[in-house]
Amino acid sequence: MTLNVEKYEVTHFSKWTKEATWPPTVKLLSQNLSYAEFPTFLGVTFDRQLTFRQHVGRIKQKAAKRINTLRCLAGKSWGSEKEDLRLVYLTYIRSAISYAYNAWYPWVSKENREKLEVTQRDAARTITGCTKNTNSKLLINEAGLVPLYIESDIAQATAYERCLRLPCDDPLREIAENPVRRRLKSLGTWRETGKSSAEDSVEDLPRECLIPVPDIPPWMIPDTFSCSPSLMTSVSKTDPPEAQKAAVEETMKYLAKPDIEIYIDGSAMDGTDYVGGGISIRYPNGEKESMSIAAGRHGSSFRAEAMALTTALRWLDERKKCRNLLILTDSQALVRKLEGGAEKSISELENETWRLIYRVARRDNTRLHIHWIPGHCGVHGNDEADLLANQGQMLDQFDTAIDFASAKNVFRKPVLKTVWAHQNVRESQPTGIRPLPRRDKESGLTRRERVVLAQLRCNEKSPILQQYLYSSGAADSEACLTCGASPDNLDHVLKDYPTGAPYRDSLPENPRDALWTDPVRVVEFLRTCNRVPVALIV
């Protein structure tokens, strides 16, 4: 093999400034290798002292160009809705900023981190239409975003948790489990952040391992296994229960009469905690069996349903042979995941599920079918499984392993709650930071009207108020132009503005709350007062 020396370059790293400025001389085949001061590897730009200053600058330039694209989608009086702009930002701009977070963000100084936060705030102003002097924390909340340093902590905790679930001989797991002594106290590592998050949430729970390669190749699944995520007659959640039940009964007529019919269901308290599964087994002669299982201290109804399916398959594997086996579930997501095949199995539970499907379906003259049915529509087997799942929530959960997806949610939720609960906002916002109204609460409003609402929610930084225009130098007085009262702020408009007197009864007792609870009513009131502008000041 002949080496092409021209394609090689050398770089050295050191946190000692004097040593970092010294260019090394390295020879290969009697030729000096070129020296790269800022090498780029897998999309990350390195520097000699690992400050990643150049990488942050490159990201900021890339994000600025993409934010210009975002500005082409909306202005303050026209364009896409806030939720659509947020989605574009997350997929097109934020993804570029957060690329390879774990490798470089812990090393970045506060000054360079703030540069990235400024970039995100630029995008948030485009998303919401808020003014430049809006409180940064209120602005980020109004845009439905999370500060980058919080997202970085979550990403580092997720990476640490993933590494701990890898096989014992995996090098990444060894790196995660063996801490390295820090040379500088000012720098953290993804291991420390991840370990801290784990100790606060899931450290006392057994972990479910990730499987690099599933035991059962997809081509080995027998043709006697099938699944279906739909009924013969299409139904939706909005259809009455009687119509959904009739569609289930019609579909059952076309299925082969089962020797064993199993209904499974899963539930989780508040959607994420104390998860339980239920299995209701029915025989043709009318006999029944039932089981409740604990599915974990943290999880989801999908996770509980998957564990109930695995338990049902394990039960079938231990029983005598039957010709036709039918499993019914109200989790359409679970059936669609099974449709994807065994090659997408990444967890121990999924691996065991496909291993049991293979063992049950490969028996002679045995057919295994898994079918979706709508839940809570009067199908007795499903209702029984639902009750059993609720009972499963009360079982001892602490011996049940937590899966990777549930662990990520455990990290994310308390971190986000904490960051918004402890924000230091201005006294002029007495209610502090509050959850945004749902998208449907602002349906029917124009872009201009939604921008006005966003500005009023963010410390009243809106040009429809004379007080704001005066503070920004755009008006000579903060007095109301109609009645002369001073200052012309949000309280004056909602409570004392003379033009709005006949319509003020339509507002709640605390009209400020309506900005979040009933924004459409606030806009209607502002229209009657002629306070929604024809054009907004940028």
Order of alpha helices (4+ residues) and beta strands (2+ residues): beta-alpha-beta-beta-beta-beta-beta-alpha-alpha-alpha-alpha-alpha-alpha-alpha-alpha-beta-alpha-beta-beta-beta-alpha-beta-alpha-alpha-beta-alpha-alpha-alpha-alpha-alpha-alpha
